[in-house]
Structures are given as C-alpha cells and as structure tokens.
C-alpha cells in the first residue's frame, strides 16, 4: 500500500521543474506560437499528436500554406496527405482524412473560428468534450489540448474545475511514473491507474505533473536510447538512475 507522504519530496521536485520548464522550454514556445498563429492549426496538431515525434507534429504548420480558412477548407484529403508527408509525418493517409473531417467541423460548428472551442467554453470539461468530438482525438489528446491551452495561452484562469484537469499519460509519462515508484511494474502501462495516481499525488492540480514527466521521459530517459541519469532533476528518487550513477 502506498504511503503518499513518502512521495511528497519528488512531487515537489517535479512541480518545481515544471515551473522552470514553463519559462525556458523551446517546446512550450513552439506550441504557443502555433496557438497564436492560427487556432485551426493547433487543432490539427492535436489530431496528429499520436504515435509520432512531437517535433514533427508541431512543425506541421510550417508546411501549411498561409491561406485563409476559406482556402484551407477546400483542401482535399490528397493535399493534406502531401502536406503531412512533407512534414515527415508517419501516418499521413489516416490523419489526412481526419483533417478533412476536422476542417468541416470547425466550419459547421464554429463558423470557421477554432478559437471558439475554448473562448466560448465555461469549463475545462466543456473544452475536453469539444475536442473529443473531433475524429482522431481521444481522451488523452483532448486532455492534453486543454492542458496546453491553460498553461500556454491563459485559457480558463477563472474556471472552477482545474482539479479535474488530468495528466495525459503517454509513453514518457508512464515510464517516469514507473521509474519513480508511483506505479509498480505490473501496472506501469495502465492508463487509468496513472491518471488516478496523479490525482492522488497532486489533488488540486494533477495536470501540473504532466509536462515535467513528459519532458523527463523524452529528454533524459529515452533520448537516442541513452540514459542521462546524472543530469536528471529527479535522479535521487529514480530506481533506474540509482543503478546508473
């Protein structure tokens, strides 16, 4: 049985590291620029952000012509597939069809203004539901989108349901939760357990554990397949780092 008080030092370390990343991370600046450049592109990046490198996903807008929404909504599936291929995306056929569906939905439900998805919402739950209505977006990506909008674009500062904002347990987050002992080996890949463990560890704002764990998993645990334990900000609590240092 867990004694959650034992996890308090490492949770605090993760939260502090998340605050540092919010000021310094190039990835955060990339997402912010996409949101502010074109809200529709933000939705498209969220749809593509599955089983693909984030650096490729969030660079997709660089391969989309600077067109009005009226021009973009006429892009065929083949045009979107070509754009995705040029961006180096590995699943262009499936996602290009999801893009066509998404553009149609943005036109029909939001009058061509994707920012209405969040600007006209009254809670994070409402934002998440709206993202779930897009083909190709599941709970993990919908929650990620809401988290990003809050952290990087100030959406929902007055919302009362911040404590319902979950982490988005991708491979990196799950790995870090396991390495830090938050979940055992048997349940390391169980999304529900990871989500509820984050709620237990930081009840007021579980989502704050998301980005530091993602970043640590990507940049310290798995980068180019090499361990970088000596530089890891949570090495003192990691069962892998203690073997490698």
N, C-alpha and C positions, 0 to 999 in steps of 0.2 A: 504494500500500500504506500502511496506517495505521501511524503511529508512536504507540503508545498512551501513551507517556510525555508526548507533547505535550498530551494530554487531561487529565493529572492535575490541573492548577490548576482547570479548570472542573468536573471531577468533585468535587473537594474543596469547591468553592463550592456545588454542588448539594446535597451531603451536609450541609453546614453549614446551608443554607437549610431543608432538610428537618427538621433538629433544631429550628430556630426555629419552623417551622410546627406541629410537634408540640406546642408549648407555647401557641401563640396562635390557631390556626385555628378559626373557628366551625364549619367543615365537619366537622372531626375531632370536635368536641364533639357535633355532631348525630348522627354515626354511633355514637359511644359511648353516647349516650342511647338510641338505638334498640336496640342490643345488650342493654343492661341492663334496658330497659323490658320487652322481650318478644323472646326469641331467634327466635321464629317470624316476627316482623315483619322481623328482619334478613334472613332467608332470602328473604322476599317482596320486600324492597327490592333484593336482589341479582338476583333474577329479572327485575325491571323495569328494571334499570340498563343499558339498551342503547338507543342511538339516542334518548335522552331527556335533558333537562336534569337534572343531579344534584340541583339544588334542589327540583325537583318530585318526583323519585324518592324522596328521603329524607324528604320530608314526607308521603308516602302514609300512614304510620301515624297521622298526625293525623286522618285521615278514616276510620279503622277504629274501630268502637265498642269500648269497654273491656269485652270479653267474655272468658269462659273459653275455653280451647281447644275444649272440648266444644261450645260455642255456635258458635265460628268455623268448626269443621269441617263444620257444616251449611249454611254459606253456599253459595248456588247460584252458577253462573257469572254469571248476570244481576246478582246482588247485588255480586259482585266488580267487575263491569264498571261498575256505578253508582259504586262507591267510587273506582275509578280515574278515571272521568270527573270526579267532584267534585274530585279532586286535580289536575286539569288534565293528566292523562297522555294522550299522543297515540296509543297503540296499545292501547286497553282491551280490545278483543274477543279478540285473541290471548293477551294476558297474563292475562286473567281465566281462560281455560281452563287456562293453566299454573299459576295459583294453586290451582285446584281439585285438580289433579294433585299439587301440592306438599303441600297440607294432607293429602291422603290418604297420601302417602309418609311424612310426619312422624308420622302416626298409626300406620301399619302397621310401620314400621321403627324408629321412635324413641319409641314409646309416647306420642306427643303432646308430647315434650320435644325441641325442635330443638337445644337446647344439647348434647345427647348427640353430635351430629355432630362437635363439636370436643372436648368434655370427655372422650370415650371413645376419642379417636384417639391414636396413638403417634407420629405424624409428620405433617409438612405434606403430604406426598404422599397420605397417607390422607385428610386433610381435603379436599384437592382432588378426589380420586376421589369422595368422598361428595357433593360439590357437583355434580360432573359428572353424577351420576345423576339430577339433577332436570331435568325438561323445561324448556327455555328457558335453560339455563345451559351455556355453552361454556367452553373453556379460559381465555379472557381473564377472564371473570367469576369462575370458580372460583378462579383465582389471586388475583384482587382480593379475594375474600372471605377467603381465608387470610391475605393481607397485612393486611387490616383487623383481623382477629381477633388477630393477633400484635401489631400496632402499638398498637391502641386498647384491647385487652381483656386483654393479657398472656398470650394463649394460646400454648403451645408454647415457653416460655422455655427448657425443657430439651431440646427436640428437637435432634437431631444433623444434620438436613438443611436448615438455614437457607440454605445456599449453593445449594439447588435452588429457592429461592423467587424466581420470575421477576417482572419487571415485567408490568403489564397494558397493552399498547400500544394505547391508544385514540387518537383523532384528535389530542388535545392532546399526548400523549407523543410520537407520531410526528413531529409538527410541530417540537417542541423539539429532538428528536434530529437532525432535518434542519438546522434553523437553526444549531445548534451545530457542525455538521460531523461528527457521529458517523456519519451515513449520508448518502450523496450523493443528489442529486435523483432519479436513476434508481431507487434502492431505498428511497426515503423511505416508501413505503406497504407495504413488505414486512415483515409481522409477524415472520417468523422471523429476519430479519436484525436487526431492532430488539431482539428478545429476546436473541439471542446477543451482540449488541454490548454490551448491558447487562451480561451475564455477563463479557465481556472487560474492560469498564471497571471493574467493581467485583466481582471474582470471589467474595469471601466473602459478599457480601450484595447481589446485583443489585437486589432488591426495593426497596432504600433510594432508588434513583433514581426510583422510580415517582411518588410523591406530589409531590415538588418539581417534576418535569417537567409533571405533570398540572396543578398549580396555576399554574405559569408560563404554560403554554399557554392555560389558561382565562382567567386574570385579567390577563395582560399582552399576549398575542399576539392574542387573538380577542375580548376583551370588547367587546361592542357594535360589533364590526367595527373598532375603533380601536386603533392601535398605542400602547403605553405604554412605549416603549423606554427613556426616560430614567429610569424607576423600576425597570426590570427588574434583578434581582440578578445576572444573567449577561450583561448587555449588552456587557461587554468582550470576549466571545467569540462573540457572535451576528452572523452575516453580514447579518441584516436590520437589527438595531439600529445597526450602524455606518453604515448608509445614512441612518437617520432622525434620528440625533443631530447 
